[in-house]
Amino acid sequence: MKKIFVFTIALFSIAFACTSAIISGSATVDGRPILWKNRDTGTVENKFVFISDKGYDFMGVANAKDIDSKEIWMGMNEKGFAIMNTASYNINEGVTCDVESDQEGLFMRLALETCSNMADFEDLISISSGKWGVEANFGVIDAEGNAAYYETGYYDYTKFDVNDPDVAPGGYIVRTNFSVTGKGDKGQGYIRYDASNKLFKDQDKFSIEVILNKASRNMDHGALRTDIGNMKLPKDFEDETLVAFQDYIVRYWSASVLIVQGVLPGEDPKNTMLWPVMGFPLTAMVTPVFFSSGNNLPNVIITDTNEAPYLVNAALKLKDELFPVSHDDKENYMDVAKLKNRKDNGYFQEIMKAEKIIIEKAKIIRSSQSKEAILDYYKWLDNYVVDVYDKLLPCEPIRTNLPRCDDEKICK
């Protein structure tokens, strides 16, 4: 029998939003700073890229249809400088500027090409006053141990130093889609902000696993205190159980995740490690990337056309199964039985089993930093990811040596 749990929530939501945090090395298990962003956007087909064009080499997340990757939405460069943003909907309130709006992606690409550290970034913001259409909370870490948010409008910015205990007593700062220096009754993402801070304040030390599993896939509602992740589970995959799905940290429009794990003082910046989840976070698995591998990347997260990479397409197909309602707003109702159930064969449960193996192997490789071992790991990872989705996709997938595909290549 179909069961429906409806939690009353607001009927409107800004779909194109993000949740993020920066964590100082003083608050992590290994002393390395962490930069994290859940990207929420209507452009759900993302790709991972390595760019060696002008300025510093860098890696990051771009829209799949952006062939030249002109806009970068989160990434890091060869100097260990990393940046991401969350849109702010209250910092330019009442302010006008004769520039085109929504230029954050272009600005972050420029920052990755030209900034070696936080000081360079502050210089870039200063000389850019009035020249860029930005309204964002930019998060930055560098290889010198610096970590900060910059609430940035058309003309000025305010810095929040994550290493300052007076500013960040827990060693971290969370930002969603408002700026604390902006107009207080405007902006978006307050519920996600509360949910993130609730989770973070309960942590002793932060690890990659905490951010991946507890933060980026968080389903504990910041206002209602309803936790889909810990509700009584349906008995099996077919025991359809619908829940309202709005204003959680992971959202219907969550398109990708990037976690940048920085380096220790004195460590080679190229030892920085990136942990991208390319695709809907509840149906996509992490594919660890070592910056030292350069343009050698896992095939399942890259594409040389304007079509999405294999992993993104596969994750989107599973996501579609999670949201079966077609007669109303599809994005508002998720079937928990296909996500998690007592038979332990929901999509999310299977993804987590696979991801645990991926992470364990990546940590072994990181300790050696062997280029040959990294490339072998990528080959294994490509095959492993395809094998996992072979079993999960609700149709028969076609195997290819180069697992980049559109819908026709995923399913016969």
ROSEMAR-5706 format. One record per residue (C-alpha): residue in one letter; x, y, z; residue number from 1. Coordinates in steps of 0.5 Angstrom, whole numbers, plus 500, padded with zeros to 3 digits. Layout:
ROSEMAR-5706
resn px py pz resi
a X Y Z NUM $
...
This chain:
ROSEMAR-5706
resn px py pz resi
m 500 500 500 1 $
k 503 507 498 2 $
k 504 511 504 3 $
i 505 519 504 4 $
f 508 523 509 5 $
v 507 530 508 6 $
f 511 535 512 7 $
t 508 542 511 8 $
i 513 547 509 9 $
a 513 553 504 10 $
l 510 553 498 11 $
f 516 557 494 12 $
s 523 556 494 13 $
i 529 559 490 14 $
a 531 553 486 15 $
f 538 556 484 16 $
a 542 556 491 17 $
c 548 553 494 18 $
t 550 551 501 19 $
s 557 551 503 20 $
a 562 551 509 21 $
i 570 553 510 22 $
i 573 549 516 23 $
s 580 551 519 24 $
g 585 546 519 25 $
s 585 547 527 26 $
a 578 543 526 27 $
t 580 537 522 28 $
v 582 530 523 29 $
d 589 531 520 30 $
g 590 539 520 31 $
r 588 540 513 32 $
p 583 546 511 33 $
i 577 544 508 34 $
l 573 548 503 35 $
w 566 545 501 36 $
k 560 547 497 37 $
n 553 543 495 38 $
r 552 547 488 39 $
d 544 547 487 40 $
t 542 550 480 41 $
g 537 549 474 42 $
t 543 547 470 43 $
v 544 540 473 44 $
e 549 537 468 45 $
n 556 539 470 46 $
k 563 536 469 47 $
f 569 536 472 48 $
v 575 540 468 49 $
f 583 541 468 50 $
i 584 548 465 51 $
s 591 549 462 52 $
d 590 555 458 53 $
k 593 562 461 54 $
g 595 563 468 55 $
y 595 558 473 56 $
d 593 551 471 57 $
f 587 549 475 58 $
m 581 544 476 59 $
g 574 545 477 60 $
v 567 544 476 61 $
a 563 547 470 62 $
n 557 547 466 63 $
a 557 541 461 64 $
k 554 545 456 65 $
d 560 551 457 66 $
i 564 548 452 67 $
d 570 552 453 68 $
s 569 552 461 69 $
k 568 560 461 70 $
e 565 560 468 71 $
i 568 556 474 72 $
w 563 554 480 73 $
m 568 551 484 74 $
g 575 549 484 75 $
m 583 550 486 76 $
n 589 551 482 77 $
e 597 549 482 78 $
k 598 554 487 79 $
g 593 551 492 80 $
f 589 557 492 81 $
a 581 554 492 82 $
i 575 558 491 83 $
m 567 557 491 84 $
n 561 561 492 85 $
t 554 562 494 86 $
a 550 567 491 87 $
s 547 572 496 88 $
y 540 575 495 89 $
n 541 581 500 90 $
i 548 584 499 91 $
n 546 589 493 92 $
e 540 590 496 93 $
g 538 597 494 94 $
v 545 598 490 95 $
t 546 599 483 96 $
c 551 598 478 97 $
d 552 599 471 98 $
v 555 592 469 99 $
e 552 585 467 100 $
s 549 581 473 101 $
d 551 574 475 102 $
q 558 574 473 103 $
e 561 570 479 104 $
g 563 564 475 105 $
l 567 568 470 106 $
f 570 572 476 107 $
m 572 565 479 108 $
r 575 563 473 109 $
l 579 569 473 110 $
a 581 568 480 111 $
l 584 561 479 112 $
e 588 563 473 113 $
t 591 569 477 114 $
c 591 568 484 115 $
s 596 564 488 116 $
n 594 566 495 117 $
m 589 570 499 118 $
a 593 576 499 119 $
d 592 576 491 120 $
f 585 575 491 121 $
e 584 581 496 122 $
d 588 585 491 123 $
l 583 582 485 124 $
i 577 584 489 125 $
s 580 591 491 126 $
i 581 593 483 127 $
s 575 590 481 128 $
s 570 594 485 129 $
g 565 597 481 130 $
k 567 592 475 131 $
w 564 586 476 132 $
g 556 584 477 133 $
v 557 580 483 134 $
e 553 578 489 135 $
a 556 573 493 136 $
n 559 570 499 137 $
f 566 567 496 138 $
g 570 562 500 139 $
v 577 561 499 140 $
i 583 557 502 141 $
d 590 557 500 142 $
a 597 553 501 143 $
e 599 558 506 144 $
g 593 556 511 145 $
n 589 562 510 146 $
a 581 561 510 147 $
a 576 566 509 148 $
y 569 568 506 149 $
y 568 574 503 150 $
e 561 577 503 151 $
t 562 581 496 152 $
g 558 586 493 153 $
y 559 591 487 154 $
y 563 595 490 155 $
d 566 592 497 156 $
y 567 586 501 157 $
t 567 584 508 158 $
k 572 579 510 159 $
f 570 573 515 160 $
d 577 570 517 161 $
v 576 562 519 162 $
n 582 562 523 163 $
d 580 568 528 164 $
p 577 564 534 165 $
d 573 571 535 166 $
v 570 570 528 167 $
a 569 562 528 168 $
p 570 560 535 169 $
g 568 553 532 170 $
g 574 553 527 171 $
y 568 553 521 172 $
i 564 558 518 173 $
v 557 556 514 174 $
r 554 560 508 175 $
t 548 559 504 176 $
n 544 564 500 177 $
f 544 571 504 178 $
s 550 575 507 179 $
v 550 577 514 180 $
t 552 584 512 181 $
g 546 584 508 182 $
k 539 587 509 183 $
g 537 582 514 184 $
d 530 581 512 185 $
k 532 579 505 186 $
g 536 573 502 187 $
q 535 565 502 188 $
g 537 559 505 189 $
y 536 561 512 190 $
i 533 554 514 191 $
r 539 550 510 192 $
y 544 555 514 193 $
d 541 553 521 194 $
a 541 545 519 195 $
s 548 546 517 196 $
n 550 549 524 197 $
k 546 544 528 198 $
l 550 539 524 199 $
f 557 542 525 200 $
k 556 544 532 201 $
d 556 537 534 202 $
q 562 535 531 203 $
d 569 534 535 204 $
k 573 534 529 205 $
f 572 534 521 206 $
s 573 529 516 207 $
i 572 528 509 208 $
e 567 523 511 209 $
v 563 527 515 210 $
i 562 533 510 211 $
l 561 527 504 212 $
n 556 523 508 213 $
k 553 528 514 214 $
a 553 535 510 215 $
s 553 534 503 216 $
r 547 529 504 217 $
n 544 532 510 218 $
m 536 531 510 219 $
d 535 533 517 220 $
h 530 539 516 221 $
g 533 546 519 222 $
a 526 548 521 223 $
l 521 542 522 224 $
r 527 538 525 225 $
t 524 532 521 226 $
d 530 527 519 227 $
i 529 523 512 228 $
g 535 520 513 229 $
n 533 517 520 230 $
m 526 516 519 231 $
k 523 509 520 232 $
l 525 506 513 233 $
p 520 502 508 234 $
k 520 495 508 235 $
d 523 494 501 236 $
f 524 497 495 237 $
e 517 497 492 238 $
d 514 499 499 239 $
e 513 506 496 240 $
t 513 512 501 241 $
l 513 519 499 242 $
v 516 525 503 243 $
a 515 532 502 244 $
f 522 534 499 245 $
q 524 542 500 246 $
d 529 546 504 247 $
y 534 540 506 248 $
i 541 541 505 249 $
v 541 536 499 250 $
r 535 539 494 251 $
y 532 536 488 252 $
w 536 542 484 253 $
s 543 539 487 254 $
a 547 538 481 255 $
s 554 537 484 256 $
v 559 537 490 257 $
l 566 539 491 258 $
i 570 538 497 259 $
v 577 541 497 260 $
q 582 538 502 261 $
g 588 543 503 262 $
v 595 541 505 263 $
l 599 542 511 264 $
p 604 548 512 265 $
g 610 547 508 266 $
e 607 541 504 267 $
d 607 541 496 268 $
p 600 545 494 269 $
k 600 540 488 270 $
n 598 535 494 271 $
t 592 538 495 272 $
m 586 533 494 273 $
l 579 534 491 274 $
w 573 530 492 275 $
p 568 531 487 276 $
v 561 528 487 277 $
m 559 530 480 278 $
g 551 529 479 279 $
f 545 529 484 280 $
p 549 527 491 281 $
l 544 522 493 282 $
t 545 518 487 283 $
a 552 520 485 284 $
m 558 517 488 285 $
v 565 521 490 286 $
t 570 520 485 287 $
p 577 523 488 288 $
v 582 527 484 289 $
f 589 528 486 290 $
f 591 535 483 291 $
s 598 532 481 292 $
s 595 528 476 293 $
g 594 534 472 294 $
n 590 533 466 295 $
n 589 525 467 296 $
l 582 525 470 297 $
p 577 519 471 298 $
n 573 519 465 299 $
v 567 518 468 300 $
i 567 525 470 301 $
i 569 529 464 302 $
t 567 530 457 303 $
d 569 533 451 304 $
t 562 535 448 305 $
n 557 539 451 306 $
e 553 532 453 307 $
a 554 531 461 308 $
p 559 526 463 309 $
y 557 518 464 310 $
l 557 519 472 311 $
v 552 525 471 312 $
n 547 522 467 313 $
a 547 515 471 314 $
a 546 519 477 315 $
l 540 523 474 316 $
k 537 517 471 317 $
l 537 514 478 318 $
k 534 521 481 319 $
d 528 520 476 320 $
e 526 514 479 321 $
l 527 517 486 322 $
f 521 522 484 323 $
p 516 518 481 324 $
v 510 524 482 325 $
s 508 527 475 326 $
h 502 530 476 327 $
d 504 535 481 328 $
d 511 539 482 329 $
k 515 533 481 330 $
e 521 536 485 331 $
n 517 536 492 332 $
y 516 529 493 333 $
m 521 523 494 334 $
d 520 516 494 335 $
v 524 514 500 336 $
a 523 506 499 337 $
k 528 507 493 338 $
l 533 511 497 339 $
k 533 507 503 340 $
n 529 501 506 341 $
r 530 495 511 342 $
k 532 490 505 343 $
d 538 495 505 344 $
n 538 495 497 345 $
g 536 503 496 346 $
y 540 507 491 347 $
f 543 511 496 348 $
q 545 505 500 349 $
e 548 502 495 350 $
i 552 508 493 351 $
m 554 509 500 352 $
k 557 502 500 353 $
a 561 503 493 354 $
e 563 510 496 355 $
k 566 507 502 356 $
i 571 502 498 357 $
i 573 508 493 358 $
i 575 513 499 359 $
e 579 507 502 360 $
k 583 506 496 361 $
a 584 513 495 362 $
k 587 514 502 363 $
i 592 509 501 364 $
i 594 512 494 365 $
r 594 519 497 366 $
s 600 517 502 367 $
s 604 515 496 368 $
q 603 520 491 369 $
s 605 516 486 370 $
k 603 518 479 371 $
e 603 511 476 372 $
a 599 509 482 373 $
i 594 515 481 374 $
l 593 513 474 375 $
d 592 506 476 376 $
y 587 508 481 377 $
y 583 512 476 378 $
k 583 506 471 379 $
w 580 502 477 380 $
l 575 507 479 381 $
d 572 508 472 382 $
n 571 501 471 383 $
y 568 500 478 384 $
v 563 506 477 385 $
v 560 503 471 386 $
d 560 496 474 387 $
v 556 499 480 388 $
y 551 503 475 389 $
d 550 497 471 390 $
k 547 494 477 391 $
l 543 500 479 392 $
l 540 503 473 393 $
p 533 501 471 394 $
c 535 499 464 395 $
e 540 495 461 396 $
p 547 499 460 397 $
i 552 499 454 398 $
r 559 498 456 399 $
t 564 502 453 400 $
n 571 503 454 401 $
l 570 510 455 402 $
p 564 511 459 403 $
r 562 518 457 404 $
c 555 517 454 405 $
d 548 521 453 406 $
d 542 517 454 407 $
e 542 513 448 408 $
k 549 510 451 409 $
i 547 509 458 410 $
c 540 505 456 411 $
k 538 501 450 412 $
